[in-house]
Amino acid sequence: MLGIKTGGFLALLAVLACGPALSAPSIGNLSDNTSAYPNGAVPKHERFELTFTVSNVGTAFSDYNPFNPNVNELSSNYWDKKGIRVDAVITSPSGRTVYYPCFWYDNGSGWTGWKLRFAPTETGTWKYYIYVKHSSGAAQSAGRTFSCASSSNHGFVRVRKADPRMFEFTDGTVFYPTGVCSATTSVIPKLAAKGGNFTRFFYSSLSLEPYSDRDRNLNNYSMGRCRTIDDIMSTAQQHGVYVQWLLDDWTYVKGNKFAYISSSYRPAPCSDVGAFAAGSNRARELYKRKLRYFHARWAAYTSLMSIEFINELDLNSSDWKNWHIDMGNFVHGASGSVPSEWNLTQDLNARPLMATSSNGSGWMDDRGVPWDNPAMDYFNQHDYAKFTLSWTGLGGAYNYDTMGSAQHYPWEDASVWMDRWGRAFVKNYTNVPGWKKPHCVTEFGLIYRRPGDSGFPDWGDAYNKDTTARHFRDSLWAALFRYMAMTHWKTPYIDGTYGGGGEKYWIFKPLKNFLQGVDLTGLHQETAYPGYATSNRLECSNKNVQAMVLAGTNKAYLYVKNLTDSWYRLVNDSYHSSSPPTPSTQSATVKIRGLQPGTYTVEKWDTVSELASNQKKSTTTATVGSDGVLTLSISVGTGTTSGYDWAYKIYSANSAVLPPEVVLSLDSDKTKASPGETVTYSVTYQNTGTGAASNLVIAVPVPTATTYVTASAGGSYSSTTKKVSWTIPSVAAGAAGKLTFQVKVN
């Protein structure tokens, strides 16, 4: 959206009212889609779409670039041809007004014009008019309205406020992403039908900007390809699938195929990729023009979860880190190095379009998109299941940084790999300010290069032999118990057109069944391997059993895996001199500590069945004494599809009398502030337990080097403890709320 401060907006209206006649552009043929909705009211978070024409401005591309919001000829370069700015000025039912960008449209049948796509977030009557600015003058349409009705749409995906390791929708509903890469309109319905809800859309600028290797254009997008994306976004929203959209691939950015880099046959604003990152040229503004068009055309789809800027950026440089901060801030609504009048903003419809980029396979260091980059909403990583070149005996020191390698484990089971990989990230970044954010593995699969192989290492034989997608299914479950989201890279494998076993979308359904009614907010994560423990919350007696837990004080979720039944045994080939261990049934005593005393229900679930009624194998009870320990005797069998792992739901049978679990998060309205500035802090609280909280006391220290603004909080301030505190009489199970206070920077 285009952000205009209230004062600037009123000043503009005064110019429009008192200045010269704005008759050069002409706005006409306005029609909207409200008749497609019941009673003519747009459902909340669904799309309001307006189509119209703008005339008396010349011919698009010949006289102006319709993708360029700058209205003046900026230079003789082709990318600086004068543009046109077309926006909707929208006022919400609660009275907030902002500019929202419209976009140029070609329907593929000879008609060209303009569209507004907007997702209302308040019920009631919305007001708007169209504003056009061109080098020949400016104009606005007559005021119009549309109505918004309530709906079942959960809204947009954002980072969960009560637990930044997770995602949620704007209505607070938890979102657990699982899916495949590059889903098409034919794949999306099949994915959604089996419980998948996420795709990484690998449709880069190279695919969108209609240029060949020797003929490039900046800020000029293929309308045919854009219409294809319209269909994908619409299909995804219809089926509840959410999209991470990749814009550019590092292979092209650093090479000769990036349109921002000049060559002997192509003018461009940058001499090389270093100049592009440094921002000492026009390239950043040009890139933001593209982001503005993408926002105008697709941000109204709730199915668009986030923008991924660059795939597998492999540089650790301050220029690239700052570039990501600049672009991320632009997506979030800051003006940066562009005219503020055509900036994006999230103010009006609280559209939390997220920003990220990706690191390549195995990169755990501070590359271009580290966890602490303040403008990246979540961490986006790639890796592929591998295996060791020799099978060694059990034993030796266990180390989570190398767990799964030949040095410390006899085989690299997919579930072990996923767990130790996630743990290594947590260990590396625990002490880095701002590190805690969602962790997504958006490329995952099998990878192998035999001796003498060339080209991209793609382990085709393994895909053919792993007909039940064991490597991915094991990793999905381990990732859930690591607070990690996953997509499989090779969609044709899941779709059944590559490798053996036919369609494999069914692997998502058991995970969806298990997650029904589950809220993992604020739980403690731990994995138990004999000989190495990070705390005393989880214990497993058998070194051949992997145990992972997410635990609170009155509930826990447990995953156990038979490590003798390795996924690799399904694809064992002649390229190894020895074989993985022979699968055998394993038994263990598992202890979960830190629970409140009482009686607990224990549900045992398999990871295979598509029917929840069959997936829940048993329901028993267990008692936790005054020591806070719940003890389970488990047995994990073998099998190509089921029996080698189990998942458990453990919850208090008398939770009404147990203490609630309240999760807190703290946010501020500024990331930087100068002396004398006022900063507003928001304290979000949520009761994630099953019992109500009574007389809840929340106390928050006032940050150092600041002074509390008197009476800015509804609670009280102690000059002795320098804390702001509130007492809340009651917080129901599942309920949440927000408290605020202000400080002034010293």
Secondary structure, 3 states (H helix, E strand, C coil): CECCCHHHHHHHHHHHHHCCCCCCCEEEEEEECHHHCHHHEEECCCCEEEEEEEECCCCECCCEECCCCCCCCCCCCHHHCCECEEEEEEECCCCCEEEEECEEEECCCCCEEEEEEECCCCCEEEEEEEEEEECCEEEECCCEEEEEECCCCCCCEEECCCCCCCEEECCCCEECCEEEECCCCCHHHHHHHCCCCEEEEECCHHHHCCCECCECCCCCCCHHHHHHHHHHHHHHHHHCCEEEEEEEEHHHHCCCCCCCECECCECCCECCHHHHHHCCCCHHHHHHHHHHHHHHHHCCCCCEEEEEEEECCCCCCHHHHHHHHHHHHHHHCCCCCCCHHHCCCCCCCCCCCEEECEECCCCCCCCCCCCCCCCCCCEEEECCECCCCCCCCCCCCCCCCCCCCCCCCCCCCHHHHHHHHHHHHHHHHCCCCCCCCCEEEEECCECCCCCCCCCCCCCHHHHHHCCCCHHHHHHHHHHHCCCEEEEECCHHHHHCCCCCCCCCHHHHHHHHHHHCCCCCCCCEEEEEECCECCCCCEEECCCCEEEEEEECCCEEEEEEEECCCCHHHHCCCCCCCCCCCCCCCEEEEEEECCCCCEEEEEEEECCCCCCHHHHEEEEEEEEECCCCCEEEEEEECCCCCCCCEEEEEEEECCHHHCCCCEEEEEEECCCCCCCCCEEEEEEEEEECCCCCEEEEEEEEECCCCEEECCCCCCCEEECCCCEEEEEEEEECCCCEEEEEEEEEEC
